Amino acid sequence: MLMKLNKEVLIAGCLFAANTVFFVEALKLLPPFEHGEPGPAFYPLVLSVIMYMASIKIMLTGLKNKTKIVFNLKDFAVIRPLLMAGATGLFILVFETMGYWISTLLYTFAVAFIFEFGRKYTFGRTLTFCAVIAVAITLSGWLFFDLLFDLHLPKGVL
């Protein structure tokens, strides 16, 4: 069987590689149920497993597709996954140093912007939408972990 490289296969490979870095870093956190409750590694490990399943699904779809890859860096289907991998890697690197609030606000804003840029909204409305999404996700994450499970998130050096 001759495999042809196409966008889906390339994207799945990038997602799989980035997720592997995320997974390895998540394993360095305290075990999920060490004290009988979900620990700091629980949520990242769950997300990582979901990302692995999504990557495999994208890979299988790509392998069924007969088209060859055409690299066009103006195409957001190629750039978005690369930007996501970069943003995720940066988030992992700065999480403890910058703390939960700043790093998560910046990361969720970046993710929203990566997926919303060039869509139906004007640039100003896109920025506003991304800011609202970033605040909502960051606040809900803090409420979930800090208040519900009493897991104190890193405050950072800032």
ChimeraX attribute file (.defattr): number of C-alpha atoms within 10 A of each C-alpha:
attribute: neighborCount
match mode: 1-to-1
recipient: residues
	/A:1	3
	/A:2	5
	/A:3	12
	/A:4	14
	/A:5	16
	/A:6	18
	/A:7	19
	/A:8	22
	/A:9	23
	/A:10	17
	/A:11	21
	/A:12	23
	/A:13	16
	/A:14	17
	/A:15	22
	/A:16	21
	/A:17	15
	/A:18	20
	/A:19	22
	/A:20	16
	/A:21	15
	/A:22	20
	/A:23	20
	/A:24	12
	/A:25	15
	/A:26	20
	/A:27	15
	/A:28	10
	/A:29	14
	/A:30	14
	/A:31	16
	/A:32	17
	/A:33	12
	/A:34	9
	/A:35	9
	/A:36	7
	/A:37	13
	/A:38	16
	/A:39	18
	/A:40	21
	/A:41	18
	/A:42	18
	/A:43	13
	/A:44	17
	/A:45	20
	/A:46	13
	/A:47	14
	/A:48	21
	/A:49	14
	/A:50	13
	/A:51	19
	/A:52	19
	/A:53	13
	/A:54	15
	/A:55	22
	/A:56	17
	/A:57	14
	/A:58	19
	/A:59	22
	/A:60	14
	/A:61	13
	/A:62	22
	/A:63	17
	/A:64	12
	/A:65	16
	/A:66	11
	/A:67	12
	/A:68	12
	/A:69	13
	/A:70	11
	/A:71	10
	/A:72	10
	/A:73	9
	/A:74	8
	/A:75	10
	/A:76	15
	/A:77	13
	/A:78	17
	/A:79	14
	/A:80	16
	/A:81	19
	/A:82	16
	/A:83	16
	/A:84	19
	/A:85	19
	/A:86	13
	/A:87	18
	/A:88	19
	/A:89	15
	/A:90	13
	/A:91	19
	/A:92	18
	/A:93	13
	/A:94	15
	/A:95	19
	/A:96	15
	/A:97	15
	/A:98	17
	/A:99	16
	/A:100	21
	/A:101	19
	/A:102	16
	/A:103	21
	/A:104	23
	/A:105	18
	/A:106	18
	/A:107	21
	/A:108	23
	/A:109	22
	/A:110	19
	/A:111	18
	/A:112	19
	/A:113	20
	/A:114	18
	/A:115	15
	/A:116	16
	/A:117	16
	/A:118	12
	/A:119	9
	/A:120	9
	/A:121	12
	/A:122	11
	/A:123	14
	/A:124	9
	/A:125	11
	/A:126	18
	/A:127	17
	/A:128	14
	/A:129	16
	/A:130	22
	/A:131	18
	/A:132	15
	/A:133	18
	/A:134	22
	/A:135	17
	/A:136	14
	/A:137	15
	/A:138	22
	/A:139	14
	/A:140	12
	/A:141	17
	/A:142	20
	/A:143	14
	/A:144	13
	/A:145	17
	/A:146	13
	/A:147	11
	/A:148	10
	/A:149	14
	/A:150	13
	/A:151	16
	/A:152	12
	/A:153	16
	/A:154	13
	/A:155	14
	/A:156	15
	/A:157	8
	/A:158	7
